[in-house]
């Protein structure tokens, strides 16, 4: 398995729900205190969890969204793959103002930071810094429908970006593809009552599933 492709796939799993989730902040992001929990399965086995939490709305009208993912793939009694990922996003309406993430993948740490500027969105992954156009969302933030309208996606586990390609498969069902530098990720997304109900991601030929267990 290509670890970076698998990693991006996990980011794309935290995905989508219709724009009219809430009227709290520009009718896009849900109210403070909303928590979504998901089971993550790989090759049919439960390998961990992913949580999305709306932490607070500040006085400026910004919304803070926290993501927490912990995964572990075992073969017999050995750990073949492990991932811990935490990120904090600050949104103004549905404009991403800043993001900071820490990922520990197989004991290797990566920190990605980004912030909106007048010239674009500034990204820093501790190895390099660059600007990308500001009309973007994170791979973690695809759990809300307005993400479908973004021009590009940033993988907060690596800092690289890709252009999303979307195909509507039916009511509340979409196919999402993103060709990152390390490989293309394909996801099928199913929504229910405004939030992602379940998703399947093909990561280098390995099927990863996300199933909502509470909202």
N, C-alpha and C positions, 0 to 999 in steps of 0.2 A: 504494500500500500504506500502511495506517495503521501507522506505525512502532511505536507502543505495543502494538498488538495483536500484531504480529509478535514483538516483544520478549517479551511474556508467553507467547506460544506456544513460544518457545525455552526458557523456564523450565519449562514443563510437559512438555517433551520428556524431561527427565532423570528417568525415571520407573520405578517399581514393580518389585517382586519379592516372592514370598511371605514371610510373617512368619518362617518357620522357616529363614531364611538361615544363621543361626549361633547357637550357644549362648553366645557370649562375653559379651554384655551384655544381660541380661534376654531372651535368645533372640530378639533383634530385629536389632541392627546387626552387621555382619560384623567379622572380625578385623582388627587393625592390619596395614597393608600391602596390603590389597585395593585394586586399581585397576581401574576400568572405563573403557574407551575407546570412543567412538562417532564415527562419521562423520555429518556433517549435510549433507543434500541439499535444495536448493530448486529447484523446477521441473525436477527430474531432474539438476541439476548439483551437484557437490561444492562446498560453500561453506565448509567448516571442520570443527572438531572440538569435542567436549565430553568432559571427563574428570572422573571422580568418584574421590576418593582418601580412604581411611581413614588419617589421618595418625598418630593415636596414641590410646591409652587411658591416661588419667591415673590418679593414685592414688585419686582420689575416684570412680572408675568412669565418668567422663565419656568420651565418644567425640568426637573432632574429625574432622569431615568437610569436605573441601575440594572446591570445584567450580571448574573452569577451562574457559571457553568462548571460542573465537575464531572469528568468522565474517566473511566478506567476499563481498558480492554484486556482480558486475560486469556491466555492460551494454556490450558491445563492449569498449573499453579503459578505460572510466571506472568508478570505484567508486561504485555506486549506494547501497550500504548497508554499514556496518561495525559490528561489535560486539565488544568485549572485556569479559568479565565474570568476576570472581573473587569467591568468597564463602567464608567460614569459618563453620561451624556447630558449636556445642557441644551435645551431647545427654547427658541422664541417663536411661538406659533409652531410652524413646521419648518423652521430654519435652524439647522444645526449650528450652535454657537461654539461649542467646544466638546472635546472628548478626551478621556484619558483611560488607558487600559493597561492591565498587566496580565500576561499570559505565561504560564509555566507549562511547557510542552516537553514531556519526557525529561524533566529536571532542567530544561533550558529556558531561561527567562527572556521575555521580550516585552518592552514597554513602548507603547505608541501614544503620542500626544498630538492633538490637533486643535486649531482654533480658527474661527472666521476672521478674515481681515478684509480691508478695502480692495485688495488685489486678488483675493481668492481664499481658499482654505489652506492654511499652512499645516503641513504634516511633518512629524519628526519621529523616526523609529530608532533613535540612538545611533544609527549608522549613517543616516543621511537625512537631509531636510529638503522639502520641495513644496511648491504651490500647485494646487489643482483647482479647477473651477468650483465655485461655491455651491452650485446646485447639486448637492450630493446627500446621501444618507449612509449610515453605517450598515454593514452586513448584519449586525445585531438588531438594528432598528426596523427590520422589515416586518415586524409584527403588526404594523398598522398600515391601512390601505394607502394613505398618502405617499408612502414609500414607492409605490408603483409609478408615480409620476416623476421620480428623481432621474436626473440625467446620468448620474454615475453612482457607484457604490464603493466605499472604502472598507477594506477588511481590517478591522481594528486589532487583529491578531498579528498582522504583518506590516500594515501601513500601505499596501499597494491597492490600486483602484482598478475598476473594470466598468464597462458599459453593460447595463442589464438589458436582456432581450426577453420580452414577455409575450406569452400567447395565452389567450383565454380559452380554456378547455370546456367550460360550461358555467352554470351559475355557481358562484362562490368557489370556483376551481381554476387555478392558474398553473402554467408552466413558466419557470424562471430559469434563465441561463445567464451565466456570467463568465467571461473568458479572462481569468487572471493570468499573470505572467507564468505562474507555475502550473496552470492547468484549468480546464473548463469545469464548472460545477453546474449540474442540472438538478432542478428541484421541482416537484409537483406539490402544490399547496392547496389545502382544502380548508374553508372557513365556515364558521358557525356562530351566529348571533354576534357578529362584529369582531371576533377574534379568531386567530388560527386554531383550528380544531386538530389537524394533524398534517404532517408533511413527510415526504419521502425524498431523499437526496441520493443521487448516484455519485459517489466519490471514488473515482478510479476503479469502477466496477464493483464497489462495495456499497450495499444498500444501508442507509442510515435513516431511521424513522424517529419522528417527534410526535408525541401524543399528549394532548392537554389533559391534566388530571384535576385541575381546579382553576377557578377564575375569580 
